Amino acid sequence: MAGRATHSRRAVNALRALTEADPALAALALWGQHRDADTLDAPAETEGTTIRYGPAFATLLLHEQVGLAGHHVLHVALQHSARMADMALRLGEGFQSDLWQIACDAIVNEAILAAGHALPRPVITLPSLLGGPRQGADSPGAALADWDCERLYHRLAQSPEGAAHARRHARDQAHRHDLQPEGGKKGATHREKDGSDRGSNGGSDSTGQDRGAWRAHLARALAVGRAAGFGLGVLGGTLADLPQPRTPWEIVLRRLIARATLPRPQPSAFRPARAWLAQGARALQAGRPLPPWQPRQRHDSRQPRLVVALDCSGSIPPDMLRLLMAEVTGIARRSLGSVHLLVFDEAVRIDQPLDPLNWPATLRTLDLPQGGGTDFAPVLTRAAALDPSALVVLSDMDGPFGTARPRFPVIWATPQATAATPPFGQVLSLAH
């Protein structure tokens, strides 16, 4: 029988030193599991709430061990492993796990360095990854207020050039993957120091961990750090990557489109309602006046039609476009509806229906115009002529909206976290 997993011996000195060096990280470390793994190539890795320390960890200087342990404690606290698994599930085959690793490590490294700790060099930081200068001493961790791991991942993945630059920079910094999706990597088995085996699903003791509980852990730990006046606690208010309870935009989009495509009965002026016929018959028998007229409700037999308008003047990440089109066409198939694509900038450039079964091939072969401004009036006019059940506009929202309010629901999907407020419709951010 496999032995019971024991606390890491390699990390004992680093975790003890962390209690004096950073109260916030030390408090967060109490909520994770620390294990030794003799077969681990990297100095340490994180999966779920478990941190594993390899033989290379013991060769580091103590101050580097403290920084690296804090690095992985922050991975756990920010739930990067669980969020990695969620993102892989959302993007499917389009998910680029190495870019996720780079994005998470850049944010965590920036936080650890800004909190005053050391890390084994070389190291990826946010400014170096994004190509900007290192922030000054008067604004420690300024970049941390602008980026969370989802937004940074999309920024890196939105173009082949950006992804290639990130991978090249990571290679120059000798970056090693140290994050596993919650649930374990397929086909891998680590042998713990006590001799127990960890299968592909046994790496995290907290699979399905309540994320609300982790938000509470973070709030308490950061409060302790702020009271101490040093370490991670002084950065807590600027961390954009603190996990927030959010409903994925795909679910919101499904609800909006489903509501727009629900059949709405219309009154038929020439056919009475069955209830009116019954009431009228009783009134005639009793010699009373007929009740007020009640028309019969007729169901709209028209096929639902969804119109997707793509702003080709904006910078739309390919994975966002793929996800959006997958959601729209999936809803169209379930509702037995049709999808029509409009590509526009200052005018409508491409106007064609989409086959719900072959839309990926159609999108790959589209010759999208480049440059130009944005004007929503022409595409709204064309969409109105198609008499849609709903219009989904994928745009950066930088252009005149016009004055006419459409008679159909309009959903503005934007890759930005914040965007201009249109005079009509509902704005849906795809930033997370």
BELWO-V253928 format. One record per residue. N is the residue number from 1. RES is the residue in one letter. PHI is phi as a letter, one per 40 degrees, with the letter a starting at -180 (* if undefined). BURIAL is 1 if it has 9 or more other C-alpha atoms within 8 Angstrom, else 0. D_FIRST is the distance of its C-alpha to the first C-alpha in Angstrom with 1 decimal. Layout:
N_RES_PHI_BURIAL_D_FIRST + N_RES_PHI_BURIAL_D_FIRST
//
This chain:
1_M_*_0_0.0 + 2_A_c_0_3.8 + 3_G_c_0_6.4 + 4_R_c_0_9.2 + 5_A_c_0_12.1 + 6_T_b_0_15.0 + 7_H_c_0_18.7 + 8_S_c_1_20.4 + 9_R_c_0_22.1 + 10_R_c_1_24.4 + 11_A_c_1_26.0 + 12_V_d_0_26.6 + 13_N_c_0_30.2 + 14_A_c_1_31.1 + 15_L_c_1_30.0 + 16_R_c_0_31.8 + 17_A_c_1_34.9 + 18_L_c_1_34.7 + 19_T_c_1_35.4 + 20_E_c_0_38.8 + 21_A_c_0_39.5 + 22_D_a_1_38.8 + 23_P_d_1_38.3 + 24_A_c_1_37.7 + 25_L_c_1_34.9 + 26_A_c_1_33.4 + 27_A_c_1_33.4 + 28_L_c_1_31.9 + 29_A_c_1_29.1 + 30_L_c_0_27.9 + 31_W_c_0_27.1 + 32_G_b_1_24.8 + 33_Q_b_1_21.3 + 34_H_b_1_21.5 + 35_R_b_1_18.7 + 36_D_c_1_18.9 + 37_A_b_1_18.4 + 38_D_c_1_19.3 + 39_T_c_0_20.2 + 40_L_c_1_22.6 + 41_D_c_0_26.2 + 42_A_c_1_28.0 + 43_P_d_1_28.1 + 44_A_a_1_26.4 + 45_E_a_1_25.8 + 46_T_b_1_25.5 + 47_E_a_1_23.8 + 48_G_g_1_24.6 + 49_T_b_1_24.2 + 50_T_b_1_21.7 + 51_I_b_1_23.3 + 52_R_b_1_21.5 + 53_Y_b_1_23.3 + 54_G_c_1_23.5 + 55_P_d_1_24.9 + 56_A_c_1_28.4 + 57_F_c_1_28.4 + 58_A_c_1_28.5 + 59_T_c_0_31.7 + 60_L_c_1_33.7 + 61_L_c_0_36.2 + 62_L_d_0_35.3 + 63_H_c_1_37.8 + 64_E_c_1_36.3 + 65_Q_c_1_32.7 + 66_V_c_1_34.1 + 67_G_c_1_35.8 + 68_L_c_1_32.9 + 69_A_c_1_30.5 + 70_G_c_1_33.2 + 71_H_d_1_33.5 + 72_H_c_1_30.0 + 73_V_c_1_30.2 + 74_L_c_1_33.3 + 75_H_d_1_31.5 + 76_V_c_1_29.1 + 77_A_c_1_32.1 + 78_L_c_1_34.2 + 79_Q_f_1_31.5 + 80_H_c_1_32.2 + 81_S_c_1_28.9 + 82_A_c_1_29.5 + 83_R_c_1_33.1 + 84_M_c_1_32.3 + 85_A_c_1_30.4 + 86_D_c_0_33.3 + 87_M_c_1_35.9 + 88_A_c_1_34.1 + 89_L_c_0_34.2 + 90_R_c_0_37.9 + 91_L_c_1_39.1 + 92_G_g_0_37.0 + 93_E_c_0_37.8 + 94_G_c_0_40.3 + 95_F_c_0_37.8 + 96_Q_b_0_37.9 + 97_S_c_0_34.6 + 98_D_c_0_36.0 + 99_L_c_1_39.0 + 100_W_c_1_36.8 + 101_Q_d_1_34.9 + 102_I_c_1_38.3 + 103_A_c_1_39.7 + 104_C_c_1_36.9 + 105_D_c_1_36.8 + 106_A_c_1_40.6 + 107_I_c_1_40.6 + 108_V_c_1_37.9 + 109_N_c_1_39.3 + 110_E_c_1_42.8 + 111_A_c_1_41.5 + 112_I_c_1_39.8 + 113_L_c_1_42.9 + 114_A_c_1_45.2 + 115_A_c_1_43.3 + 116_G_g_0_44.1 + 117_H_b_1_40.9 + 118_A_b_1_40.5 + 119_L_b_1_38.4 + 120_P_d_0_37.8 + 121_R_c_0_40.9 + 122_P_c_0_41.9 + 123_V_a_1_40.9 + 124_I_c_1_41.9 + 125_T_b_1_43.9 + 126_L_c_1_45.7 + 127_P_c_1_49.2 + 128_S_c_1_48.3 + 129_L_c_1_46.5 + 130_L_c_0_49.4 + 131_G_g_0_52.0 + 132_G_b_0_53.6 + 133_P_c_0_54.5 + 134_R_c_0_52.3 + 135_Q_c_1_53.2 + 136_G_c_0_55.3 + 137_A_c_0_54.4 + 138_D_c_0_56.3 + 139_S_b_0_54.0 + 140_P_c_0_50.4 + 141_G_g_1_47.9 + 142_A_c_1_50.8 + 143_A_c_1_49.1 + 144_L_c_1_46.1 + 145_A_c_1_48.4 + 146_D_b_0_49.2 + 147_W_b_1_46.0 + 148_D_b_1_42.7 + 149_C_c_1_40.1 + 150_E_c_0_41.1 + 151_R_c_1_44.8 + 152_L_c_1_44.1 + 153_Y_d_1_42.0 + 154_H_c_1_44.9 + 155_R_c_1_47.3 + 156_L_c_1_45.6 + 157_A_c_1_45.0 + 158_Q_c_1_48.5 + 159_S_a_1_50.1 + 160_P_d_0_49.1 + 161_E_c_0_51.0 + 162_G_c_1_49.1 + 163_A_c_1_45.7 + 164_A_c_0_46.8 + 165_H_c_0_48.0 + 166_A_c_1_44.7 + 167_R_c_1_42.7 + 168_R_c_0_45.2 + 169_H_c_1_45.2 + 170_A_c_1_41.4 + 171_R_c_0_41.5 + 172_D_c_0_44.2 + 173_Q_c_1_42.0 + 174_A_f_0_39.0 + 175_H_c_1_37.1 + 176_R_b_0_33.4 + 177_H_c_0_31.4 + 178_D_b_1_29.1 + 179_L_b_1_28.6 + 180_Q_b_1_26.3 + 181_P_c_1_27.1 + 182_E_d_1_25.1 + 183_G_h_1_22.2 + 184_G_g_1_21.6 + 185_K_c_1_23.3 + 186_K_c_0_23.1 + 187_G_g_0_21.4 + 188_A_b_0_19.9 + 189_T_b_0_16.4 + 190_H_c_1_16.1 + 191_R_b_1_13.7 + 192_E_c_1_13.7 + 193_K_c_1_14.9 + 194_D_c_0_11.9 + 195_G_g_0_10.0 + 196_S_c_1_8.5 + 197_D_c_1_10.2 + 198_R_b_1_13.0 + 199_G_c_1_14.4 + 200_S_c_1_18.1 + 201_N_b_1_18.0 + 202_G_b_1_15.6 + 203_G_c_1_17.8 + 204_S_b_1_19.7 + 205_D_c_1_18.7 + 206_S_b_0_22.2 + 207_T_d_0_22.8 + 208_G_g_0_26.0 + 209_Q_d_0_26.8 + 210_D_c_0_30.2 + 211_R_c_0_32.7 + 212_G_c_0_35.1 + 213_A_c_0_32.9 + 214_W_c_1_32.7 + 215_R_c_1_36.4 + 216_A_c_0_36.7 + 217_H_d_1_34.4 + 218_L_c_1_36.6 + 219_A_c_0_39.8 + 220_R_c_0_38.8 + 221_A_c_1_37.6 + 222_L_c_1_40.8 + 223_A_c_1_42.9 + 224_V_c_1_41.5 + 225_G_c_1_42.2 + 226_R_c_1_45.7 + 227_A_c_0_46.5 + 228_A_c_0_45.4 + 229_G_g_0_47.6 + 230_F_a_1_45.5 + 231_G_g_1_42.5 + 232_L_c_1_41.2 + 233_G_d_1_42.9 + 234_V_c_1_46.4 + 235_L_b_1_45.4 + 236_G_d_1_43.8 + 237_G_c_0_47.0 + 238_T_b_1_47.5 + 239_L_c_1_44.1 + 240_A_c_1_44.8 + 241_D_c_1_41.1 + 242_L_d_0_40.1 + 243_P_c_0_38.4 + 244_Q_b_0_40.9 + 245_P_c_0_40.5 + 246_R_b_0_42.2 + 247_T_c_0_42.6 + 248_P_d_0_42.3 + 249_W_c_1_45.7 + 250_E_c_0_44.9 + 251_I_c_0_44.4 + 252_V_c_1_47.7 + 253_L_c_1_49.5 + 254_R_c_1_48.4 + 255_R_c_0_49.7 + 256_L_c_1_53.0 + 257_I_c_1_53.7 + 258_A_c_1_52.6 + 259_R_c_0_55.1 + 260_A_c_1_57.8 + 261_T_c_1_57.4 + 262_L_c_0_57.4 + 263_P_c_0_60.5 + 264_R_b_0_63.1 + 265_P_c_0_65.7 + 266_Q_b_0_69.3 + 267_P_c_0_72.3 + 268_S_b_1_74.7 + 269_A_c_0_78.2 + 270_F_b_0_79.8 + 271_R_b_0_77.3 + 272_P_c_1_77.0 + 273_A_c_1_73.7 + 274_R_c_0_73.1 + 275_A_c_0_73.1 + 276_W_c_1_76.6 + 277_L_c_1_77.8 + 278_A_c_0_76.8 + 279_Q_c_1_78.2 + 280_G_c_1_81.4 + 281_A_c_0_81.9 + 282_R_c_0_81.6 + 283_A_c_1_84.0 + 284_L_c_1_86.6 + 285_Q_c_0_86.4 + 286_A_c_0_87.0 + 287_G_g_0_89.7 + 288_R_c_0_87.8 + 289_P_c_0_87.5 + 290_L_c_0_84.7 + 291_P_c_0_81.6 + 292_P_d_0_80.9 + 293_W_c_0_79.9 + 294_Q_b_0_76.2 + 295_P_c_1_75.4 + 296_R_c_1_72.6 + 297_Q_c_1_69.5 + 298_R_b_0_68.9 + 299_H_c_0_65.7 + 300_D_c_0_65.8 + 301_S_c_0_65.1 + 302_R_c_0_64.9 + 303_Q_c_0_61.8 + 304_P_d_1_59.9 + 305_R_b_1_60.5 + 306_L_b_1_58.5 + 307_V_b_1_60.2 + 308_V_b_1_58.1 + 309_A_b_1_60.3 + 310_L_b_1_58.9 + 311_D_c_1_60.6 + 312_C_c_1_60.8 + 313_S_c_1_62.3 + 314_G_c_0_59.2 + 315_S_c_0_56.0 + 316_I_b_1_53.5 + 317_P_d_1_50.0 + 318_P_d_0_49.2 + 319_D_c_1_45.8 + 320_M_c_1_47.5 + 321_L_c_1_50.2 + 322_R_c_1_47.7 + 323_L_c_1_45.7 + 324_L_c_1_49.0 + 325_M_c_1_50.4 + 326_A_c_0_47.2 + 327_E_c_1_47.4 + 328_V_c_1_51.1 + 329_T_c_1_51.0 + 330_G_c_1_48.1 + 331_I_c_1_50.0 + 332_A_c_1_53.1 + 333_R_c_1_51.4 + 334_R_c_0_50.1 + 335_S_c_0_53.5 + 336_L_f_0_55.3 + 337_G_b_1_57.1 + 338_S_b_1_58.3 + 339_V_b_1_57.8 + 340_H_b_1_60.6 + 341_L_b_1_60.2 + 342_L_b_1_62.7 + 343_V_b_1_62.5 + 344_F_a_1_64.9 + 345_D_b_1_66.1 + 346_E_c_1_69.7 + 347_A_a_1_70.3 + 348_V_c_1_68.3 + 349_R_c_1_67.4 + 350_I_b_0_65.2 + 351_D_b_1_65.7 + 352_Q_a_0_63.7 + 353_P_c_0_61.6 + 354_L_b_1_58.0 + 355_D_c_0_56.3 + 356_P_d_1_53.0 + 357_L_c_0_51.4 + 358_N_b_0_52.6 + 359_W_c_1_52.9 + 360_P_c_0_50.5 + 361_A_c_0_52.7 + 362_T_c_1_55.8 + 363_L_c_0_54.6 + 364_R_c_0_53.7 + 365_T_c_0_57.3 + 366_L_c_0_59.1 + 367_D_c_0_61.5 + 368_L_c_0_61.2 + 369_P_c_0_64.2 + 370_Q_b_0_63.7 + 371_G_g_0_65.4 + 372_G_g_0_67.9 + 373_G_c_0_67.9 + 374_T_b_1_66.7 + 375_D_a_1_68.8 + 376_F_c_1_67.3 + 377_A_c_1_70.6 + 378_P_c_1_70.9 + 379_V_c_1_67.4 + 380_L_c_1_67.8 + 381_T_c_0_71.1 + 382_R_c_0_69.6 + 383_A_c_1_66.7 + 384_A_c_1_69.1 + 385_A_c_0_71.0 + 386_L_c_0_67.7 + 387_D_f_0_67.5 + 388_P_c_1_63.7 + 389_S_c_1_61.4 + 390_A_a_1_59.9 + 391_L_b_1_60.2 + 392_V_b_1_57.3 + 393_V_b_1_58.6 + 394_L_c_1_56.2 + 395_S_a_1_58.1 + 396_D_c_1_58.1 + 397_M_g_0_60.8 + 398_D_b_0_63.4 + 399_G_i_0_66.6 + 400_P_c_0_69.3 + 401_F_c_1_68.2 + 402_G_g_0_71.6 + 403_T_b_0_73.3 + 404_A_c_0_72.8 + 405_R_c_0_70.0 + 406_P_c_0_68.4 + 407_R_c_0_68.4 + 408_F_b_1_64.8 + 409_P_c_1_61.5 + 410_V_b_1_60.8 + 411_I_b_1_57.3 + 412_W_c_1_57.4 + 413_A_b_1_54.1 + 414_T_b_1_54.1 + 415_P_c_1_51.6 + 416_Q_c_1_52.7 + 417_A_c_1_51.2 + 418_T_b_0_54.7 + 419_A_a_0_57.7 + 420_A_c_0_61.3 + 421_T_c_0_61.9 + 422_P_c_0_63.8 + 423_P_c_0_66.5 + 424_F_a_0_64.7 + 425_G_g_1_61.3 + 426_Q_b_0_57.8 + 427_V_c_1_56.1 + 428_L_b_1_52.4 + 429_S_c_1_50.7 + 430_L_c_1_48.3 + 431_A_c_1_47.4 + 432_H_b_0_43.9
//
